[in-house]
Amino acid sequence: MKQLPIIERALTHGERVAVRTENGEHTYRELVVGSEIVAAVLLDGTQDVQEARIAFLLPPGERYIQTQWGIWRAGGIAVPLSLSAADQELEYALEDAQASAVVVSRELAEKLQAICQTNGIRVLNVDDLPRASAQTLPEIDPHRRAMILYTSGTTSKPKGVVTTHACIQAQIESLIQAWGWQSADRIPLFLPLHHIHGIINAMSCALWSAAEIEAFPSFDRETIFRRVADHAYTVFMAVPTIYVKLIEALESLSVDERTRIVTGFADMRLMISGSAALPASVHEKWFELTGQKLLERYGMTEIGMAISNPYLGERRPGAVGLPLPGVEIRLQDESGISVNGEGVPGEIQVRGPNVFSEYWRRDQATRESFVDGWFRTGDMAVIERGYYRILGRSSVDIIKSGGYKLSALEIEASLMDHPAIDQCAVVGVPDETWGETVAVALVLKPEDELDLESLRHWCQDRISPYKIPRKLLVVDELPRNAMGKITKPAVIKLFLRT
C-alpha cells in the first residue's frame, strides 16, 4: 500500500533517533508504529474516517507526532489545539471545526472533559491506547484535506485554514531546499504546535530530513542555555521576543558563563527568527554577541513560508529577502495594478502549491481572499535593492497621513532603538487636516528619563528616513516632573505631525 510521503520517509529513517524528551529517545520506527495505533483506534473497524475533524491537545514530543500522523493515516483532518487557550477558545475551535473526537494526554484530559461532554465529542486518552494494531489503513490521496489551523482572529473571529497533504509537502520541500536541511541537523522544539512556525518550519522539516528534535513542554531559558553550551543543536528557531530575552540574559552572565553559551550559538549552522518583525537593533546585537546573522523570513498560516533571506548570501536586517522555491510573489497597489518599481508600496499576493485550499465553512471569505488565483495576504511591502521589506498589515499598520503611507512597524522599530524606551505601540488616529496622524504610546525603562527636546531630535533623525517629512513636531500634554523630564515609567502619547 502506498503511504503518505512523510510516513514513507520515516520508514526509511528506521532506527534513527527522531525525538528526545525528558522521558528518553524515540526512533522514527516508533513514531510510525505509534501512528498506526492511533489510526486504528480512530478507525474503530471502519475503512476510512472520511476527513472527520480530529482535534488533539498534546505537549510537544513523540505523542504529538504519533497523533498527528495517526489522524492523517486514518483519513482524518488534524486540528491541533493551543495548550494556552482559554476554555472559550477551545470550545470555539471544536465547534467550528465540528470535531468528532479529541485526542488528549492524561495530564490535559480534565481541561477538555466538560467541553467534550457538553458537545458530545469522543475523548481518547493517548496514554491509554492499545499497544498493538491489526487494522488495515486506507490509502490517502495527497490532495485530500490534512489539517485545519486557526488564525489569530485579530480582526474577526478566528478562521480555520485548511491545507491538503500536497500543500504541506510543498511547504516542507520548499524550506528543505532553501535552508539546507540535512539528516545531521539537531533542533530544539519549544515553539507552540498550533502554529505553522512550530508545526511546519521546525517539526515537519526536521522529520522529513531524518533530523533530530529535542522537544520541550515550553521555553526554558536555563535548560536551553545549558544544551547550547553542550553544542546540542545545529539549527535554532525562535521569535523576536525570545531573542530579546536571550540577549538580556547573556549580558547579565559572567564572562566565562557567557563565553561557553555564545560559543554554542556561534557553532550552529542556521538561526532563524520569525512570526513577528525582527527589529534591526536585535539583529545587530545578536550578531555582536554570537557572530550569527539571524535569518528572517515572511509567512502566514494560509501560505506557509513565502519569502526568506538567503541561507547562503546577504541576510539583510529589516528585510525578509526573496521568494522561496516554488512560490510566486507579486505586489499590487490599491487599484489592482502590479507594482514593479523599487520603493513603491503594494499588497503582497502569493500563488503556488504552498497556498491553502480554503477557509473552513467560509466560502465567501475564501472567494474574497483570492484574485485571479493569487492569495491576497493583506500585508504591505516594498522592494528595496531586490529584497522585500514588510511595511505591515494594510488594515492596521499602514497610516495614511498627508498623502504619505507610513509604516507603524517601522516607526516602532526606530523608537525601540532609543536607549530609554522599553516598549512602544504606534497607531493612526483620525485628523481633519492630515487624514491620520501618528500616535505613539511609550513605556520608559524603569531607571530612565526622557527629555522632550532630545526625543524630538531622535524622531527627526531616525524616523524621517521612513518617508515622514523632515519637519516633524512632537506635541501633546506629557506627564513631566519639575525638571521638565518625561516621568517614568509613565505611558505617554506623542503625536507626530508634519
N, C-alpha and C positions, 0 to 999 in steps of 0.2 A: 504494500500500500504506500502511495506517495504521501510523504509528510510535509507539513509546513516547513519552509526553508530554515527557520530558526531552530526547529527540532532536528532536522537533518544535520545541521551543523553541530548541534550539541552532541548528537550521537557520534560524530567523528571525533569530537574532543575527548570523549570517553572518560578516562580516569584523571584527567587534568583537574586541578582544584579550580572551581568556579567561584565559590563564595566562602569567605571566612566570617564567622560571627563569634560572639563571646562563648557560643556553645561548641565551637570547633570548625573543622573544614568540611566542605561539601563539594563533591565532584559533579561534573556535567552529567555523568550517568545517573547520579542520584536525583538530579533535577528532572531528568526525563522520566525516570521511574515514578517519582512523586507526582509529576503532572498526569501520568496515566491513572493513578489512583484518584486524583481529584476529578478527572474527566469521567471515570467510571461511576463515581458517586453521583455526579451531576446528571449523567445519562439515565441512571436508575433503570436499566434494562431497555431503554428506547434506543433508536439508531442515531438520533441527531437532535440536539435541543433547539435547532432551527432559529438561531440568532436570539434566543432568550437573553435578556439582560441579567447578568450575574454580577452583583456588586461584591466587593471584598474590602475589608478593613484589617490590614495586617502591617506589622512593622517591617522595615527593610530586612531582607535576608532570604534564605532558601525557601521558606514557606510562601513568601510573597511571589517569587518567581514560579514555583511549582503551581500555585493557584492561578496565576495569570495564564501560564501555558496550558494548564488543565482546562480552563474555561474555553480557550481557543480550540483545543483539541476535541472538545465535546461539541463544537459548533456554536458556542455562545459568544456574546458580546461582553467584554470585560469592562466593568465600571469601577475603577479604583476610587476609594473614598479617602478623605483627608483625616489624618489622625488628630488634627487640631480643630476639626469642625465642631460647631455647636450643634445641639440636638436638632434645632430647626433647619440647619443647613443639611444635615444628614437626611432628615425626613424629606426635604425638598428634592434632593438628588434621587432618592429611592422612588419617590412618587413620580417625578418627571420621567425618569428612565423606565418606569413600570417594571422594576426589578422583580423577578420571580424568586430569587434566592440571594442570600448573603453568606459569604464565607468569612468567618472571623477566627481570631485566636482566642484561647481561653481567657487571657487577661483583658481582652477587649469586648468579650461577649455581652457583658452587662450594659455596655454603652448603647447597644442596638436592640437589646431584648424587648423593651417596651414598644419601640417604634415598629419593629417587625411583627410583633404580636397584634398591634392595632391594625396594621395594614395587611395582615395575612401573608407575610413573606417568610418563606422557608429559611431557617438558620442552620448553617453547617459549621461545626467547630472543627477547624483544620487539625487540631490536636487529637481528635477522636476518630479520624477516618481509618478505615481498614488498611491493613498493610499489604494486601495482595489484590491483584485485579486480573479478571479473565474477560473483560469487556472488549468487544471489537469496536474500535473508534472510527468515526466517519472520516472520509477524505474531504478536506476543506479547500474550496476554491479560493485562490488568493484575492479575488475581487469581492468576497463576502465581507460584511461589516465585522470589525475586530474589536473596536474599543470606543468608548464614549468618555471624553474628558470634559469637565465643566469649566467654562470661562469664569473669570473672577466676578463678573456681574457688577462692574463699577458704574455702568450707565443704564442698566436694566437688569432684570432677573437673569441669573446665570443660564447660559445656553449650552446644551450638550453637543460637543463637537465630535462627529462620527468619522472615524478613519477606518479604512479597509486594511487587510493584511498586506496588499500590494503597496498601499500608501506608506505604511510603517516600514516596509522593506526598503522603499525608495529613500525615505528619510535616513535610515541607518546607513545604507550603502553610500549615500552622498557624503556623510560625515566620515565614514571609514576612509574614503578616498581623500577627502580634504585634509583631515587631521592625522593621517598616517597611523591609524590604529593597528596594533600588532599583538600577537599572542603573548609576547613578553611583558605587556603592559600590566600594571597594577594600579588600582584606583580606589580611594576611599569613597564610600557612598553614604552621605548624610543628608542629601537633598530630599525634599518631600517627594513621595512617589505617587502623588495625584497630579503632578505637573509634568509637562513634556521634557523639561530640563533634566529631571531625575530619571524618568522612565526611558526616554529615548537616548539623549545625549550621553548619559553616564552608564546606566544599567544595560540597555539593549545593545549599544555599540560594543561594550566590553564583552558581553556574552556572545555576540556574533563573531568576535575576533579571537575567542578562546582565551581572553584575558582573565585576570583575577580581580574580584571585587572584595573589599573589606567593608562589610555593612555595619552601620551604627544606628541605634534607635533614634538618635538626634545628634546635632553638632556638639561635640565635647572638645573644647579647645585644648585642654591639658593632654587628653589622650592623643589627639591629632598631632600636637607638638612632639610628643614622645615618639610616635610612629614615624613622623617625618624625620626626626633626628636619627632614627634607625634605618633610614633610606628604604622605607617600606613601599614607596609609591613612585611611579613614573609619570602618572597623569593626575591632575588635580583640577576639579571643577567646583566653583563656588559663586555666590552672588556678591555684589559690591559691598554690602554691609558686613559680610564675613571678612572680606579683605581688610576693611577699615578696622574691625575688631582685632584681627591678627596683627596689623601694624601697631596698634596701641599696645598690645600685649608684648610684642617683640621689643619695643622701645623701653618697656619697663623692666626687662630682664638684665641680669648681669652680662658682661661682655662674653664670658665663657659659655653661659647658657644660650645666649642669642646666637653665637657662632655655630654651635652644634646644630641648631634648628635651621638656621639660614643656609648652612651647607646642604642639608637635606632638601630644602626647597630649590636651591641652585642646581642640584643634580637631576631634577626632574626633566623629562622630555618635553612636557607641554603643560601649561597652566592656563585655564580658561575662566573668564568672567562673563556672566550673563544674567538674564531675567530682569535687569534694570540697567540704566545707563551708568557707565563707569566714569566717575569724574577723572579728568586728566591728571589732577593732582595725586589721586590714589594710584593711578597707573605709574606715574613717575616715582612716587615714594616707594612702591613695591619694587620697582627696578633698582632703585638706590639701595634698598635693603638686601635684596636677594639676587640681583642680576637677571631676574626673569622678566621678560616683557609679556605681560598678560595678553592673551588673545581674546578680543571682544568680538561678539557675533550678534546677529539680529534674527529673531524668530518669534513665533507666537503659536498658540495652541492649534490654530487652523492650518498652519503651513509647516510645522516643524521649524527647522533652521533654514533660512533662505539666503542670508548674506553673512560673510565671515572675513575677518582679517586673515591673511595667508599664514599657513603653518611655516612655509619657507618664504620669506620676504618681509617687507616692512609691515610691522604692526603699529598702526598709527593711533596715538591717543585721541579720543574724541570721535573716531570714525569706526564704522563696522565693516569696511572692506568691500569685497566684491561678491557677485552672485556665486553660490555654491554649485558644484557639478550637478547638472540635470535640472537646474532651477532657472527660470526666466524672470527677469525683473524689468519693470518699466515705471516711469514717473509720469503722472498725468495732472494737469492743472484743473482748476475748478470748472472750466468749460469743456473738459474731456479731451483736451489736446495734449499729446505726448510732449514731455519736456526733454529736450536733448542736450541743451547747453549746460555748462557748469554754473553752479551758484544759483540756479533757479529752482525754487521750492516746488514740489509736486507730491501727490499721494503715491505711496508705494503700492504697486499692484503686482501680483505674483501668479505665475502659471507653471504647471509641471506636475509630475506624478507624486510629488510631496504634498500636494494640496488636498485638504479634507474633502469628503464627498457631500456632506450635508450637515445642517443643524437638526438635531433630533426633534421630530414632530414640529418643526417650524419651517414650513415650505416657503412662506413669504419672506422670512428673514434670509433664507438660503438664496432665493432669487435676487433679493436686493443686494446681496454681498458680492455678486458677480456681474461683470460687464464683458460681453463677448468672450467668455471663458476665462477671464482674468479675475482673480480674487482681490477685492478692494480691502486693503488692510486697515484703512483709516489713519495710518501713520504717515507723517510728512517727512520728507528727506530732501537733501540736495546732493549733487555730485561735486566733489572738490578734489582736483588733481587725480581724478579717476576713481576715487573711493566714495562710497556712500556715507553720508553723515546724517543721523536721525535728528529731526527737529522736535518731534513729539506727536501726540495724538492731535489730529486736525480739529477734534471737537473740544478739547480742553487745554492742550498745551501750546496752541498757536494763538497768539494775541495779536489782533489787528488794530494797530494804533497809528493814526496819521498817515495811512497809506502803506505802512510797513507791516510785514509779517514777522513777528518776534517770537522766538522760541523760549517758552518758560523754562524748559530743561537747561538751555544754555545759560540763561541768566542765573538760575540756581547753581549751576556748576561753577560759574565765575564767583558768585558770592561765597560759596563754600571754600574757596581758596583764601578768603580773608582769615587771618590768624585768630581773630576774636569771635568768629561766627561758628557756632556749634551745629545749628540746624537752620534750614530756611525752606520756605514754600512760596512759589510765585503763581499768581493767578491774574487774569484780566478782569477789570471792573468797568462797568459802563461809564462813559464820559461823553457829554454832549458835543464837545469840541473835537475830541480825538477819536471818537468811536469807543475805544477802550484805552485805559491806562494800566500800567503795570503795578500791581500791589504785591508787596513782599512782606511776609511775616518772618521775623528773625528771632532766634534764641541765641543769646550770647553764651560763651563758655563761662563756667562758674566764677573764675578768677579774673575775668577780663572786663574792661570798659571800652566804650567805643565813642570816639569824638565824631560829631556830626559832619564837620568840615572834611575830616580825613576820609569818612565814608563817601562823601560826595565825590572827592577826587578819585577814590578807588573805583567807584561806579563808572566815572568818565573814562578812566584808563582801561578798565577790564571788560566792561560790558559793551562799550561802544563798537568794538570790532564785530559784534554780532548784530550789526545793522540797526542799532539805535543811534540816532544822530549825536554828534559831539556835545551839543548844548543840552546838558542833562541837569535837571534840578531835582533835589530831594526835598520834598515838603510834606509836613504833617505835624500834628501836635505829638511830640515824642516825650515819653517819661524821662526826665533828666534829673540829676542831682544838682546840688548848689554850685558845683564847679562846671556845670554845662555839659557833663558827660552823660551819655545814654546809660541808664541804670541797668544793673544786672540782677538776676538773669531774666529780666522782663522780655515778654514778646512784644515787638514793636512793628508798626506798619510804616512802610516807605512807599510813597507814590512817585514813580519815575516818570517824568513828563518831558516831552520835547519842548 
